[in-house]
Amino acid sequence: MELRTVLHDVSLQVDIPDCWLWLLDPKKGFLVHGAYNIITSDGPHQVAAALCVIWSQEVPLKALLFAWR
């Protein structure tokens, strides 16, 4: 999908500040603990698969550590 198509209906409003919104928890915002709970919330069988995704070694170690921090 082209960026123009995605942004076609977006209108900027001068009097409202820009901010990021974590839709899964708009009150608290993004928390690593909350994201981890969402990833692993599908039951014990999904936890092992989620941990493989989280700690995947398909990226360089320095990039993995940077993302973790």
Contact map, one row per residue, 1 for C-alpha under 8 A:
111011000000000000000000000000000000000000000000000000000000000000000
111111000000000000000000000000000000000000000000000000000000000000000
111111100000000000000000000000000000000000000000000000000000000000000
011111110000000000000000000000000000000000000000000000000000000000000
111111110000000000000000000000000000000000000000000000000000000000000
111111111000000000000000000000000000000000000000000000000000000000000
001111111100000000000000000000000000000000000000000000000000000000000
000111111100000000000000000000000000000000000000000000000000000000000
000001111110000000000000000000000000000000000000000000000000000000000
000000111111000000000000000000000000000000000000000000000000000000000
000000001111100000000000000000000000000000000000000000000000000000000
000000000111110000000000000000000000000000000000000000000000000000000
000000000011111100000000000000000000000000000000000000000000000000000
000000000001111110000000000000000000000000000000000000000000000000000
000000000000111110000000000000000000000000000000000000000000000000000
000000000000111111000000000000000000000000000000000000000000000000000
000000000000011111100000000000000000000000000000000000000000000000000
000000000000000111110000000000000000000000000000000000000000000000000
000000000000000011111000000000000000000000000000000000000000000000000
000000000000000001111100000000000000000000000000000000000000000000000
000000000000000000111110010010000000000000000000000000000000000000000
000000000000000000011111110011000000000000000000000000000000000000000
000000000000000000001111110010000000000000000000000000000000000000000
000000000000000000000111110000000000000000000000000000000000000000000
000000000000000000000111111111000000000000000000000000000000000000000
000000000000000000001111111110000000000000000000000000000000000000000
000000000000000000000000111110000000000000000000000000000000000000000
000000000000000000000000111111100000000000000000000000000000000000000
000000000000000000001110111111100000000000000000000000000000000000000
000000000000000000000100100111110110000000000000000000000000000000000
000000000000000000000000000111111110000000000000000000000000000000000
000000000000000000000000000001111111000000000000000000000000000000000
000000000000000000000000000000111111100000000000000000000000000000000
000000000000000000000000000001111111110000000000000000000000000000000
000000000000000000000000000001111111111000000000000000000000000000000
000000000000000000000000000000011111111100000000000000000000000000000
000000000000000000000000000000001111111110000000000000000000000000000
000000000000000000000000000000000111111110000000000000000000000000000
000000000000000000000000000000000011111111000010010000000000000000000
000000000000000000000000000000000001111111110110010000000000000000000
000000000000000000000000000000000000111111100110000000000000000000000
000000000000000000000000000000000000001111111110000000000000000000000
000000000000000000000000000000000000000111111110000000000000000000000
000000000000000000000000000000000000000101111111000000000000000000000
000000000000000000000000000000000000000001111111100000000000000000000
000000000000000000000000000000000000000111111111110000000000000000000
000000000000000000000000000000000000001111111111111000000000000000000
000000000000000000000000000000000000000000011111111100000000000000000
000000000000000000000000000000000000000000001111111110000000000000000
000000000000000000000000000000000000001100000111111111000000000000000
000000000000000000000000000000000000000000000011111111100000000000000
000000000000000000000000000000000000000000000001111111110000000000000
000000000000000000000000000000000000000000000000111111110000000000000
000000000000000000000000000000000000000000000000011111110000000000000
000000000000000000000000000000000000000000000000001111111000000100000
000000000000000000000000000000000000000000000000000111111110000000000
000000000000000000000000000000000000000000000000000000111111100000000
000000000000000000000000000000000000000000000000000000011111000000000
000000000000000000000000000000000000000000000000000000011111101100000
000000000000000000000000000000000000000000000000000000001111111100000
000000000000000000000000000000000000000000000000000000001011111110000
000000000000000000000000000000000000000000000000000000000001111111000
000000000000000000000000000000000000000000000000000000000011111111100
000000000000000000000000000000000000000000000000000000100011111111110
000000000000000000000000000000000000000000000000000000000000111111111
000000000000000000000000000000000000000000000000000000000000011111111
000000000000000000000000000000000000000000000000000000000000001111111
000000000000000000000000000000000000000000000000000000000000000111111
000000000000000000000000000000000000000000000000000000000000000011111
